[in-house]
Amino acid sequence: MTRTTVGALLLAAVLAIAGCGGTDRIAEEAVEDASNGEVKIDRDGNETKVEVGGQELENKQGGLVDGFPEDFPMPDGFEVETSTKAQGKYQAFGSISSAEDT
């Protein structure tokens, strides 16, 4: 994993955890230091797009990022809390009502 990728993932985690605009500047500075590059953050409601060193990372709170594979099997009752797309790979994090139901 490149230093740029680590920086982008660090920024996504900081933004996902914080969930507020006040941390954007602090997060940008931390990632710029970690990646030796410029950081571009575009926030629109519950969606965040980050570009670091030419690599993009997308994060969405409360749903799936655009382009998430429709045919990906999800357990019944799975509630998506956050999802990401980085380097062409998708991730979804969430919860289910019970392990027994799954």
Secondary structure, DSSP 8 states (H G I E B T S, - for coil): --HHHHHHHHHHHHHHHH-SGGGHHHHHHHHHHHHTS-EEEEEETTEEEEEETTEEEEEEETS--TT--TTS---TT-EEEEEEEETTEEEEEEE-S-TTT-
